Amino acid sequence: MGEYTLREMMTIVAAREIRNGDIVFCGTGISMLAAMAAKNINAPESVIFFETGAIDSKLEEIPLAVADSRVMYLAATNGGLFDAFTTMQNPITGRHVIGILGAAQIDLYGNLNTTVIGNYIKPKNRFSGSGGGCDVASFVPRCIIFMQQEKKRFVNKLDYFTSPGHMNGSNGRKKAGLREGGPTVVITNMAVFRFDEITRQMYLAGCYPGITTQQILENMEFAVDVSRATEVAPPTAEELKILRNKCDPQRLIL
């Protein structure tokens, strides 16, 4: 990838999705790094909070997990799981929350599987399950999803339905009794996908430099509209400088 890695590309692309005023509910790893990058680059007035209850921490070092004591340093408040989820579900604060999730599988409508691969009783792989993922996907108005671009991950049918995206399409969330919202963008190591406002089906919004639409489609079980795809702008020198030197100088995530 030349001057930057795909992991750096994914992080910066996600950071650009975060705006001033957003309350970012993030987990461990690249999602935490993306939230920190946004805070230091393009959204200084965003607020980061964690399911362990720390809200608006001063993240001088990147924590290794949401229970790492560094998430609590100079936080506006240190509560608990209850406080974190009421912040997310509150009708006032909740409308500003943006969630960042990952998954083992995703389908055309952005529904996620983080539970098992294969049969539930005798699976090929068993994962940690929902955690707070289903709550985030159900309640927040916007969601960023990180995925690896692989056919076994972009599937026609989930092996297990863990967290809702846009359910089965237009008005699917409303019919299920969920709040409006759901995933807005899927960021992979090859591309950026968004969801059509009417059908709620995933479409290819952007390809990374040097990667073709054909390469992307070959790494998916289902077809998507590619007519709206453009080339995604690579990280700038300034974005990379802040990401590497300020956010993750020890390369703990990068």
N, C-alpha and C positions, 0 to 999 in steps of 0.2 A: 504493500500500500504506500510505498514511498516514505514521506515524512511523518506519517501517522499510522497507528494500528487500527484495525477494525473495532477493537474495544473502545479506543479513544473516539472513533467516529460515532459509535452508538451512543456513548455518553454525551457528547456534545449535541447530537441530534435531539436527544431526549431533553437536555437542558434548555434548548431553544423553545420547547413546548411549554415551559413554565413561565408565568408572567408575574409581574408585581401584583401583590394582593392575593396570590394563590397560597393556600395552606396545603403543604405537600406531605402526604402520608406515605412514608417510604419504608422499605424493609432493608435487608442487609445486602451488601455487595454493590453491584453496578447501579442499582436504583438509588442507594444512598449517595453514591458518588455523583450521579446526575443531579440530584437535589442540591448538593454542595456546589457543583459547578454553576448551576443556575444562580444560586445565591451570590456567588462571587463574580459572575460575568454579566448576565442580562436581567436578572430579577432580584436586585438587592433587597427589595421590600417584600419578598416572599417569606413565608414562615414554614419551617420544617418541624414536623412532630412525629413521634414514634409510638407504636402500640404499647410500649412499656411506660408511657405517661409523660415523657419529657417533651415540652413544647417550647419552640423558639430557642433552641440551644445555641451557644456560641461554639460552633464546631471548628476548633483550631487544629484538631487532628481527626482524621477519618476513623470512626469507630469500626470495629471488626464485626459487630453484631448489634442488634437493637437493645440488648441487655448490657452492652459494654458501658462502663461508668462514664466514658467520654461523652455519651449522648446527653448527660445531665449537667455538663459544665456550663455554668452561668445561664441556665435555662430560665425562661420567664416563669415557668412553673414546673414542678416535678410531682406528678400525680401517679396514677396507675393505669391499668388496663381500662377500667371503667371510664376514667376521664378522657382517655384517648378516643374511645369509641363513641362517647357522647359528643365530643367535639366533631366527629365525623358525621353523626346522625342528627345533630342539632339543626333545625330548619333554617337558622340564621347563619351560623358558621359553616354548616355543611355545604351550602351552595357554593362556597369558595374552595372546597377541598378538591385536590387532584390526587388520585392514587397512582402508584407505580407497582405493577405486578409482573411476575414471570410465570411460566407454566411448562408442563411437559407436552401438552397438546393444545391446539387451538383449531376451531372450525371456521367456516365461511362467515359466520355471524359474530365471531369474537368470543364465543363461549369457551371456557377453559377447563382443562383437566390437570389437577395437581395431586391426584389420589393414587391411581394405579394404571399400569400398562398391562393389558390382557384381562383375563377373568378376575373379577373382584375377589373371589374366594381363593383362587390359586393364580395370582398374578405373576407375570414375568418380572415386573418391578413394582414395588410399593413405595410411595413417597410419603411426605409428612401430612398430606391432606390439605384441608382448607386453611387452617390457621385462621388468620383474619381475612383471607382472600375473598371468601364469599361475601362477607360483610362489606368490604370495600367495593367489590363489583356491584353489589346490590344497592348501595346507598349513595356513592359519590357521583357527581354529575359528569366527571371526566376521568378517564383512566388511560395511562400509558402502559403498554404491554411490551416487555422484552421477550424476544424469542430467538432461538437459533434457526436459521433457514434450512430446514431439512424436511424431506417428504414425510418422515415418520412423526413429525410434529405438526405440520399443516395437514390435517386429516379431514376426510369426508364426514366421519362420525367419531365422536370422542369415545374412548373406552370407558370413561366415567365422567359424568357431568358434575364438576365441582363448583364452578362459579359462573354466574350468568353474564353473557355479553349482551347481544341484542336478541337473544332467544331464537325465534324462528323468523325474524325479519321485522318489517314495518309494524309498529304497535305491539310487538311481541312483549316488551317489558311492561307496557301498560296493562295488557291482558293478564300478565302474571302477577299484577299488583305491585310491581317495582317502581321506584322513582324513575323519572326521565333521566337520561344520561347513558352510562355505559362506556365502553372503550371508544376512544377517539382516534388513537393511533397505535400501530404495531411497528416496533422498531427491531429490525433483525441485523445480522452481520452482513447483509447484502442489500437491504432495501427498506423502504418506509411504505406502510400500507395505511389507508384510512377507510372510513365506512360511508357508503352512499347515504345521503340524507333521507331518501325515500325508501329504498329497498333494505337499507342497513346491511347490505352485503359488502364485504371487504373488496377494495380495489387497490391496484398498485399506484401509489402516488409519486414514488421516486426511487431511482436506482442510484447506488453509490458509483462514483467514478470508476470506470473500467469494468463494470459489471452490466451484462445485458439482460433484457427482459426474458430471453430464452433461458438463461442460466437460472434465473429466479423461478420461472414456471416449472422447470425440471426438478426443483426442490419443493414441490407442493403436490398434494394429491388432487386438489380441486383447482379449477381454472378461475382466474379473476380478470376483470377489465384492466387492460394495460394502456388504454388510449389516453389517459390523463397523466401518464408517468413523465416526469422530468428528471434531470440529473440533480441529485442532492448536493448542495454546496459543501465542500470539505471543511474541516475545522480551519479557522484562521490561525495565523502565528500567535496572535494575542490569546485566543481561546486555549490553544495548546500550552502556552506558557503558564497561564493561570491553573489549568487542569493539572499539569505536571508538577509545578513548583509550589503552588498554594494548596490545592485540594488533596493531592496524593503524592507527595514528594518521595515517600518510601516505597512507592509502587505496590501497596498492599492490595489494591483492587486492580490497578492497571496491569 
